[in-house]
Amino acid sequence: MMSSLRRLLAAAFALQAASAFAQQPAPPTGTLERITVHGRALEGNLEGDSPDRPVVVYLPPSYARDTTRRYPVLYFLHGYTATAEAYVKSLAIPDSIDRAVAAGAREMIVVIPDAFTKYSGSMFSNSPTIGDWETFIAQDLTTFIDKRYRTIASRESRGLAGHSMGGYGTMRIGMKQPGSFAALYAMSSCCLMNDPAARGAGPGPRGDAAPRGAGAGRGDGRGAGAGRGGGMANALSAQAAAWAPNTKTPPFFDLPTKDGEIQPLIAAKWIANSPLVMVDQYVPALTSMRAIALDVGNQDPFVGTNTQLAESLTRLGVTQTFEVYDGDHGNRIRERFESQVLRFFSQHLSAR
């Protein structure tokens, strides 16, 4: 008798709990918009890439209902061989951002511009061959977003982050365009030291070009875009177009080797575009940041150069946080975007 009563009570409690759960409202969700942004800084590039760039914009849960509120903005730069859409999928946006907000992260607008080019990636650099991607990100794009959306249109409320090629772009643009962003988070940055002689002028573990699988797309940060224009086979061309343009002769760039021999002047141009070489020139820009964070997996081929960058910043008196976590170049990027990157910008971007 008592056993039957207990079963009846347990069933009643279970039913009551299920009913209460069913009545709870679903957590608020953000929305995605897909827009096109014209880049004046990209006009006339010799590659023939369109200056009209696809951009994915995440709007936070309260954006539609709180029509007077303004928001800080995080600009996120994707990796080589990938697209903005590949990273939306890989980072599980909007769900990952919604979860972070539900867990206490500040609501913000997140902007992901598409930098897939003729040779599978812009390197977020500046040359007549590819166009001025630094100015496009730091000025054309931010101006457009500030006009179209209810942003807090100030440097103190803008952050810049990216993965792999996007991590390189984060450091490069942060150093060269410090008036646009107040906080930087570079994830698994590639291309911190670009020495063609050290790596045989080809992408691989001896050097610091984009590695195989430096993009996103399988949900773990690897492989997207490889079928569009050659993928990793284009890495040398992409870097040459960004760092060693040649405006006179198609394909409008110079490779660092000719007939198997290193061309010292061309190789020097690649080296000059290495953040490990550039960083000493941009100490005032870096010390002006509210916060800088670097991270990399302990199995990432770039762990050495990322460590060197953190050491260089420390040597120069630039405050930063640096973490080496258990992982490779892409297998924990979504997780860390949700738990680390969004929390970092919640703490360091102004909401006023």
Number of C-alpha atoms within 10 A of each C-alpha: 6 7 8 9 10 11 12 12 12 12 12 12 12 12 12 12 12 11 11 10 11 10 9 8 7 8 10 12 16 20 15 16 10 14 12 13 18 16 21 16 20 26 17 15 16 20 18 14 19 15 19 15 18 20 19 19 23 23 24 22 20 14 20 12 8 9 9 8 12 18 24 25 33 26 22 23 28 32 37 37 35 29 26 23 21 24 30 23 17 21 24 17 20 19 15 18 28 23 17 19 23 15 11 11 19 21 24 29 25 24 24 23 24 25 26 23 21 19 25 27 29 27 32 26 21 20 23 22 26 32 27 21 23 23 22 24 23 20 18 18 20 23 14 13 18 14 10 9 15 18 20 19 20 17 19 21 23 28 30 29 29 25 31 31 30 30 30 28 31 29 24 23 22 27 24 18 16 20 16 23 27 25 27 31 30 28 29 29 32 33 27 28 24 25 24 26 18 12 15 16 21 20 19 14 14 15 24 24 28 29 23 19 24 26 34 32 22 16 20 21 28 24 22 24 22 19 11 14 15 14 21 25 16 19 23 20 21 23 25 25 29 25 28 25 24 18 14 8 9 12 14 18 26 22 21 25 16 9 6 9 11 16 16 12 11 20 22 17 17 21 21 16 21 20 23 20 15 17 18 14 12 16 15 12 17 27 18 15 23 17 21 25 19 22 23 30 22 16 13 22 21 28 21 13 21 28 17 15 21 21 15 16 21 13 11 15 12 20 17 19 14 18 15 16 15 12 14 19 28 24 18 18 26 23 14 16 21 21 17 17 22 23 18 20 26 20 12 19 24 19 18 11
